[in-house]
Amino acid sequence: MLTREDFQQAIDDSVARYPAVGALYRARDPRILQHLDAMATMLSMYSSQLEVAQAEPFEKVRDATVLADASMRGLVPKAQPSRVSIRLKNSSNTAFTASPGRALIDSSGRPFRIETPVDAGPGDTVTFEAVQLSEKSRAHTVQESRAFYAIQVELADDDSWLCGLNVTDAEGIYTHRERYTNTFAGERVYHVEADEQQRIYIRFGQDDVVGVQPEEGSSITISSYYSLGRIDDFTPGSPMAFDTMQAPTEAQIEMTLQDVLSSGENPPSMRALRELAKYPSVYNHNAVFLGEFDFLVRRHFPSLQFLSVWNEGVEERHRGMSVDNINVLFVACISAIGNEAALSQSPGEVVQPDELEESELTATHKAIREKIHAADDSYRIRFFTAVRAPLPVSVTATVATSYDEGVVKEQIQKVMLDEFGEQADQSRRGNSTPLYQQIYQLLRQKVPALNVGRADLRVEISDEASDSRPELWRYVSPDSLQVAVTTGNVSVPYWGSGF
């Protein structure tokens, strides 16, 4: 690498060829020296950059290169909030309750949020947990429907760092998925990334390729959570208070910091990023990443009626430890033809799967084994029979008298069987059961009678849904679905008829 002195020496050696300028140079005329010195300085800086660039492929040196490498690896500058336990004494004569999410502040003015429900009777002393973070929400209007649409996340204007995100729109919540790993087209997911300037973006997918592509003009709500990161100056016994009082009796509530559960963590420093940059990427987009063989098989065999792939840890959690489970992948599947052996489980009973012998394997079984071995041939593959387990679900609805009970009942049955039935996409995966919020949201969206007047809805899912054995094929069947619809006169604050 050439230094500034090297360039100045070259200038001194060549100035003799220019007598007019040489006289001024030897006289140290600043009008000449300033230009020559500036050029020598700029050339030395450029020489330094060239020297560094030659070494960059082997060792990340410049901060910009380290940050760019972190961006490619998906390392987002995210903090981990601290967590504390708080002692609460209710000195009032009335019971006190507080829900998770209510804002608190400590003696230093740092914001906290309640994490566990608080229920204290008159004179009681209880403890609950709180996390050190604050929330800020904003609505973003999609300017253009384009592939992999990105929204920049607002960073905090104080000393706090981003620690969490929640993305929603009119249709519900988006799910975070790292680098679109195991993401089908149409799944409501988003990816979080950072660029070489540590700006953070939320990126969506592309229609018919991966994820979803937001429509132009749609409104997306981004809730950002900020934390101060690692805090080491907590003092047990220091007072805590509510951010805002909601009742006069809360003046008699005494809260103190009892214990520090976690001090939190700051985002990775430049030093830590520089060390991480020395190692190959931990993510190489193959099936071995986090053992995602389920997605590998499903990608090559999209017509499978049912598929569940699990490892020895899941197997031993349900059926105990065995040396035969070491380095084994377990597979239960039913092809589109349906010629694989399968068992049935009625409500109230427990049926264990049977392991298939080599002679019992179908062509689909053998093809799946070949695909897994092509990704990683170190695993042994054991095939088990799938166990059909229709899930009992009860739906009770009350609608206005202007609707026909039979029509509404048929609509509810159709929605449930289409979304959670035997052929539904969600039901084709192992250990998959419908959620209450899913059912309520779908029924209110697709059954018009449930959105009119004072219509009511109640859903009950059998306790058998808690059985998480991976070989169970959970789905809602016409026999396991019970729908009851009643009508009644309701009084609604609308003008006119038709409600």
C-alpha atoms as one frame of an Amber mdcrd trajectory, in Angstrom:
protein
   0.000   0.000   0.000   1.377   3.417  -0.988   1.319   6.051   1.749   0.996
   9.830   1.582   4.754  10.193   2.023   5.342   7.911  -0.973   3.294  10.176
  -3.232   4.980  13.317  -1.859   8.412  11.800  -2.564   7.348  11.054  -6.148
   6.240  14.664  -6.548   9.553  15.919  -5.167  11.463  13.741  -7.624   9.505
  14.952 -10.650   9.198  18.688  -9.895  12.671  19.393 -11.294  11.290  18.822
 -14.814   9.174  21.962 -14.430  11.582  24.853 -13.638   8.889  27.510 -13.225
   6.889  25.461 -10.769  10.026  23.996  -9.206  11.141  27.408  -7.973   7.802
  27.963  -6.267   7.841  24.437  -4.857  11.329  24.848  -3.361  10.215  28.190
  -1.927   7.328  26.316  -0.213   4.693  28.476  -1.881   1.356  27.459  -0.266
  -0.496  27.954  -3.550   1.491  25.049  -5.002   1.882  22.899  -1.891  -1.829
  22.855  -1.048  -2.832  21.309  -4.378  -0.009  18.780  -4.349  -0.649  17.814
  -0.739  -4.378  17.370  -1.403  -3.703  15.071  -4.338  -1.158  13.037  -2.347
  -3.690  12.662   0.511  -6.536  11.557  -1.782  -4.302   9.071  -3.611  -3.127
   7.568  -0.306  -6.744   7.148   0.824  -7.645   5.476  -2.458  -4.599   3.217
  -2.144  -5.765   2.210   1.346  -9.214   1.332   0.011  -7.719  -0.819  -2.728
  -5.585  -2.663  -0.204  -8.585  -3.335   2.006 -10.734  -4.397  -0.958  -8.198
  -7.073  -1.858  -8.547  -8.591   1.599 -12.353  -8.218   1.889 -13.198 -11.579
   0.295 -11.170 -13.319   2.994 -11.705 -11.103   6.037 -14.316  -8.390   6.515
 -12.459  -5.233   7.555 -14.474  -2.142   6.745 -17.549  -1.339   8.805 -19.611
  -0.948   5.639 -18.607  -4.445   4.518 -19.385  -5.927   7.928 -22.824  -4.291
   7.924 -23.477  -5.462   4.367 -22.495  -8.993   5.372 -24.829  -8.822   8.366
 -27.602  -7.682   6.055 -27.072 -10.662   3.755 -27.183 -13.010   6.747 -30.438
 -11.517   7.984 -28.913 -10.098  11.176 -31.308  -7.344  12.226 -30.257  -4.887
  14.980 -32.821  -6.091  17.488 -32.687  -5.781  21.265 -33.993  -8.177  23.904
 -36.068  -6.432  26.587 -35.433  -6.971  30.259 -38.014  -8.739  32.431 -38.765
  -8.179  36.098 -41.138  -9.430  38.760 -43.122  -6.831  40.675 -44.657  -7.062
  44.125 -48.105  -5.476  44.404 -49.939  -4.725  47.645 -53.629  -3.829  47.498
 -54.365  -1.578  50.491 -57.846  -0.635  49.277 -61.176  -2.185  50.239 -61.957
  -3.349  46.700 -60.490  -6.045  44.520 -57.962  -4.973  41.903 -57.329  -6.536
  38.511 -55.018  -5.582  35.668 -54.696  -7.176  32.246 -51.466  -7.871  30.340
 -50.384  -4.894  28.285 -51.042  -2.155  30.808 -48.252   0.420  30.954 -46.021
   0.977  34.003 -43.002   3.149  34.766 -40.158   2.608  37.205 -38.324   5.112
  39.398 -36.100   6.106  36.446 -39.044   6.762  34.125 -38.454   3.677  31.992
 -41.618   2.213  30.423 -42.814  -1.286  31.304 -45.776  -3.422  30.341 -47.576
  -6.018  32.435 -47.074  -9.544  31.077 -49.090 -11.732  33.433 -52.631 -11.054
  34.720 -52.921  -9.345  38.096 -55.723 -10.280  40.502 -55.448  -8.955  44.062
 -58.244  -8.950  46.601 -58.578  -6.345  49.383 -55.406  -6.431  51.482 -53.740
  -9.070  49.274 -50.115  -9.047  48.178 -49.333 -10.663  44.826 -46.479 -10.750
  42.333 -46.588 -10.460  38.580 -44.142 -10.105  35.700 -43.470  -7.082  33.501
 -41.311  -6.453  30.445 -39.429  -3.269  29.666 -40.747  -1.994  26.339 -42.938
   0.632  24.729 -45.215   0.474  21.708 -45.749   2.743  18.736 -48.237   2.039
  15.947 -48.655   3.601  12.546 -50.776   2.906   9.478 -49.130   2.573   6.082
 -51.071   2.868   2.824 -49.672   0.687   0.048 -48.625   3.014  -2.766 -48.172
   0.364  -5.437 -48.879  -3.341  -5.715 -45.478  -4.734  -6.620 -43.548  -7.891
  -5.890 -41.692  -7.990  -2.566 -43.164  -4.688  -1.414 -41.093  -3.178   1.412
 -42.029  -0.815   4.236 -39.319   0.917   6.233 -39.711   0.590   9.995 -39.498
   3.737  12.069 -36.703   3.558  14.609 -36.928   5.141  18.027 -35.883   8.766
  18.470 -34.357   8.077  21.886 -31.848   5.569  23.262 -34.110   2.550  22.764
 -33.858  -0.105  20.057 -36.403  -2.069  18.124 -37.278  -5.339  19.838 -40.450
  -6.543  18.115 -42.956  -6.014  15.314 -46.606  -6.849  14.750 -48.083  -6.454
  11.263 -51.840  -6.516  10.610 -54.359  -5.411   8.019 -58.117  -5.658   7.537
 -57.891  -9.437   7.103 -55.933 -10.135  10.287 -52.383 -10.757  11.444 -49.358
 -11.461   9.259 -46.907 -14.133  10.415 -43.159 -13.543  10.447 -41.153 -16.008
   8.384 -37.363 -15.935   8.205 -36.217 -15.516   4.564 -39.538 -17.008   3.412
 -38.371 -20.406   4.663 -41.036 -23.060   3.952 -43.512 -20.526   2.601 -46.156
 -21.357   0.017 -47.800 -18.898  -2.320 -50.717 -17.183  -0.613 -49.450 -17.503
   2.960 -49.801 -14.257   4.918 -46.185 -13.838   5.964 -43.579 -11.102   5.999
 -39.804 -10.985   6.264 -37.737  -8.514   8.300 -34.414  -7.368   6.883 -31.808
  -4.659   7.393 -29.579  -2.949   4.846 -25.948  -1.864   5.101 -27.031   1.356
   6.841 -28.940  -0.572   9.512 -32.301   0.600   8.212 -34.966  -2.020   8.905
 -37.628  -3.041   6.408 -40.695  -5.248   6.407 -40.883  -7.114   3.105 -43.857
  -9.016   1.726 -44.012 -11.668  -1.015 -45.094 -12.062  -4.615 -48.445 -13.305
  -5.891 -48.468 -16.932  -7.062 -44.788 -17.325  -6.136 -44.258 -16.938  -2.387
 -46.316 -15.280   0.334 -48.772 -12.502  -0.509 -48.422  -9.226  -2.372 -50.298
  -6.278  -0.755 -52.893  -4.602  -2.950 -52.570  -0.957  -3.906 -54.436   1.316
  -1.524 -54.706  -1.259   1.266 -53.872  -0.138   4.790 -51.273  -2.026   6.822
 -50.840  -1.348  10.532 -47.342  -1.758  11.943 -46.948  -1.928  15.708 -43.311
  -1.425  16.689 -41.993  -2.328  20.129 -38.917  -0.601  21.534 -36.684  -1.514
  24.448 -33.652  -0.011  26.166 -31.850  -3.331  25.844 -29.590  -4.443  28.648
 -30.205  -2.679  31.972 -27.835  -3.355  34.878 -28.914  -0.674  37.358 -32.161
  -2.203  38.620 -32.580  -1.835  42.358 -34.814  -4.378  44.130 -37.346  -2.584
  46.272 -37.502   0.517  44.063 -41.041   1.826  43.490 -43.108   1.189  40.363
 -46.223   3.073  39.262 -48.958   2.977  36.647 -48.426   5.197  33.641 -52.000
   6.466  33.990 -54.530   5.988  36.774 -57.827   4.389  35.795 -59.659   4.585
  39.114 -59.316   6.544  42.394 -58.727   3.291  44.329 -55.504   2.709  42.399
 -53.885   5.405  44.539 -53.829   2.776  47.315 -51.947   0.256  45.176 -48.281
  -0.094  46.155 -45.841  -1.658  43.704 -42.136  -2.359  44.135 -39.536  -4.131
  42.057 -39.033  -7.572  43.567 -36.587  -9.393  41.310 -34.838  -9.114  37.936
 -35.698 -12.114  35.769 -33.615 -10.990  32.794 -31.437  -7.946  32.263 -32.077
  -7.895  28.508 -29.601  -7.708  25.652 -28.438  -4.952  23.325 -28.305  -5.441
  19.552 -25.104  -7.055  18.225 -22.236  -4.600  18.364 -19.892  -3.911  15.469
 -17.329  -6.085  17.205 -19.742  -8.992  17.423 -20.796  -8.525  13.797 -17.161
  -8.510  12.752 -16.628 -11.862  14.470 -19.750 -13.334  12.873 -18.535 -12.176
   9.467 -15.538 -14.506   9.753 -17.701 -17.631   9.558 -19.707 -19.085   6.688
 -23.408 -18.327   6.708 -25.425 -20.478   9.096 -28.277 -20.621   6.595 -27.756
 -22.154   3.158 -31.331 -22.686   1.933 -31.302 -26.459   2.048 -33.624 -28.933
   3.709 -31.256 -29.591   6.591 -31.817 -26.105   8.057 -33.665 -26.712  11.351
 -34.645 -30.163  10.062 -37.248 -28.832   7.652 -37.750 -32.081   5.760 -41.517
 -31.674   5.958 -41.315 -28.778   3.521 -38.845 -30.654   1.317 -41.193 -33.589
   0.903 -44.271 -31.415   0.475 -42.546 -29.366  -2.220 -41.806 -32.476  -4.306
 -45.100 -34.254  -3.522 -47.759 -31.512  -3.430 -50.635 -33.933  -4.042 -50.248
 -35.828  -0.757 -53.501 -36.015   1.151 -51.610 -36.100   4.447 -47.982 -35.750
   5.473 -46.204 -35.576   8.801 -42.437 -35.718   9.268 -40.947 -35.663  12.762
 -37.634 -36.351  14.461 -36.517 -38.465  17.399 -37.151 -35.671  19.902 -40.845
 -35.513  19.012 -41.108 -39.288  18.894 -39.612 -39.769  22.346 -41.777 -37.028
  23.821 -44.851 -39.107  23.039 -43.652 -42.727  23.206 -40.567 -42.744  25.383
 -36.869 -43.077  24.674 -35.308 -45.845  22.639 -31.915 -46.389  21.039 -33.738
 -47.318  17.825 -34.780 -43.671  17.466 -31.237 -42.302  17.170 -30.681 -40.387
  13.928 -34.110 -41.322  12.558 -36.728 -39.373  10.677 -40.303 -40.592  11.069
 -42.811 -40.221   8.237 -46.554 -40.805   8.055 -48.287 -40.048   4.770 -51.220
 -40.811   2.508 -50.839 -40.214  -1.204 -53.457 -38.891  -3.608 -54.254 -42.486
  -4.553 -54.743 -43.418  -0.916 -53.346 -46.948  -1.139 -51.232 -46.535   2.006
 -52.245 -48.296   5.185 -54.081 -46.070   7.669 -55.838 -46.474  10.996 -58.912
 -44.726  12.393 -59.434 -43.270  15.841 -62.908 -42.603  17.197 -63.585 -39.826
  19.723 -62.551 -40.919  23.200 -60.040 -43.619  22.195 -56.289 -43.629  21.574
 -54.921 -45.609  18.637 -51.165 -46.057  18.274 -49.666 -46.186  14.760 -48.079
 -49.288  13.235 -44.591 -49.227  11.776 -44.482 -50.341   8.153 -42.140 -53.073
   7.013 -40.108 -52.781   3.813 -42.538 -55.034   1.971 -45.448 -52.785   2.947
 -43.963 -49.604   1.504 -45.670 -48.123  -1.533 -44.028 -46.314  -4.427 -44.796
 -43.009  -2.710 -43.002 -44.140   0.446 -39.895 -45.140  -1.517 -39.882 -41.900
  -3.535 -40.104 -39.846  -0.322 -37.177 -41.788   1.131 -35.100 -41.063  -1.963
 -35.796 -37.319  -1.763 -34.833 -37.157   1.912 -31.633 -39.131   1.316 -30.775
 -36.824  -1.587 -30.838 -33.915   0.885 -29.097 -35.773   3.728 -28.268 -39.470
   3.492 -27.180 -39.721   7.134 -30.759 -40.265   8.358 -32.585 -43.538   8.668
 -36.220 -43.309   7.556 -39.020 -45.138   9.371 -42.561 -45.069   8.039 -45.672
 -45.277  10.217 -49.349 -45.494   9.433 -51.346 -42.298   9.618 -54.178 -42.273
  12.123 -57.404 -40.656  10.993 -58.864 -38.698  13.912 -61.952 -36.639  13.006
 -62.182 -33.681  15.373 -65.546 -33.087  17.082 -66.593 -29.445  16.643 -69.863
 -27.866  17.727 -71.168 -24.588  16.263 -74.198 -22.846  17.744 -75.521 -19.734
  16.011 -78.395 -17.320  16.561 -79.510 -15.193  13.616 -82.343 -12.786  12.800
 -85.749 -14.145  11.803 -85.323 -12.774   8.278 -82.908 -15.639   7.550 -83.757
 -19.272   6.904 -82.273 -21.614   9.499 -81.566 -24.375   6.975 -79.728 -22.077
   4.578 -77.532 -20.637   7.332 -76.786 -24.130   8.626 -75.675 -25.274   5.165
 -73.463 -22.195   4.803 -71.757 -22.873   8.133 -71.213 -26.542   7.264 -69.734
 -25.638   3.888 -67.294 -23.130   5.387 -66.132 -25.545   8.084 -65.635 -28.463
   5.696 -63.936 -26.328   3.041 -61.488 -24.739   5.494 -60.919 -27.567   8.014
 -62.210 -30.684   6.277 -60.350 -33.722   5.051 -59.212 -32.030   1.817 -58.346
 -28.643   3.343 -54.720 -27.491   3.071 -54.428 -26.941   6.813 -55.660 -30.466
   7.603 -53.058 -32.111   5.382 -50.292 -31.410   7.885 -49.547 -33.350  11.013
 -50.335 -31.863  14.431 -52.643 -29.267  12.929 -55.925 -28.264  14.559 -58.164
 -25.252  13.895 -57.977 -22.320  16.289 -60.983 -20.639  17.796 -60.036 -17.276
  16.338 -59.722 -18.841  12.884 -63.190 -20.322  13.025 -64.850 -17.170  14.351
 -63.162 -14.984  11.771 -63.997 -17.254   8.830 -67.622 -17.760   9.788 -68.244
 -14.059  10.262 -66.575 -13.298   6.932 -68.305 -15.941   4.838 -71.740 -16.284
   6.466 -73.617 -12.973   5.967 -76.284 -13.785   8.567 -73.674 -13.735  11.349
 -72.777 -10.097  10.649 -76.285  -8.649  10.834 -78.048  -7.220  13.874 -77.354
  -8.954  17.158 -76.419 -12.308  15.666 -74.468 -14.504  18.054 -72.037 -17.375
  17.564 -70.461 -19.977  19.824 -67.883 -22.593  18.855 -66.684 -25.533  20.930
 -63.727 -27.726  19.944 -63.258 -31.072  21.649 -60.534 -31.419  24.270 -59.032
 -34.129  22.063 -57.400 -31.321  20.049 -54.752 -31.152  22.783 -53.439 -34.570
  21.702 -50.404 -33.502  19.660 -49.138 -36.869  18.421 -47.573 -36.207  15.016
 -49.188 -39.138  13.178 -52.738 -37.893  13.822 -54.638 -36.690  10.774 -56.912
 -34.093  12.328 -59.818 -32.810  10.276 -63.481 -31.874  10.606 -65.771 -34.449
   9.015 -69.525 -34.210   8.296 -70.127 -36.681  11.125 -67.917 -34.885  13.681
 -69.397 -31.448  12.926 -72.494 -30.428  14.836 -74.271 -27.238  13.737 -77.316
 -25.731  15.457 -78.977 -22.564  14.174 -81.833 -20.723  15.855 -83.648 -17.542
  14.910 -85.055 -14.810  17.082 -86.487 -11.321  16.927 -83.822  -8.741  17.588
 -84.008  -5.008  18.043 -81.327  -3.170  16.105 -80.641   0.592  15.805 -81.170
   0.662  12.026 -83.744   2.478   9.917 -85.766   0.372   7.487 -86.242  -3.340
   7.052 -84.161  -6.265   5.898 -82.254  -6.827   9.123
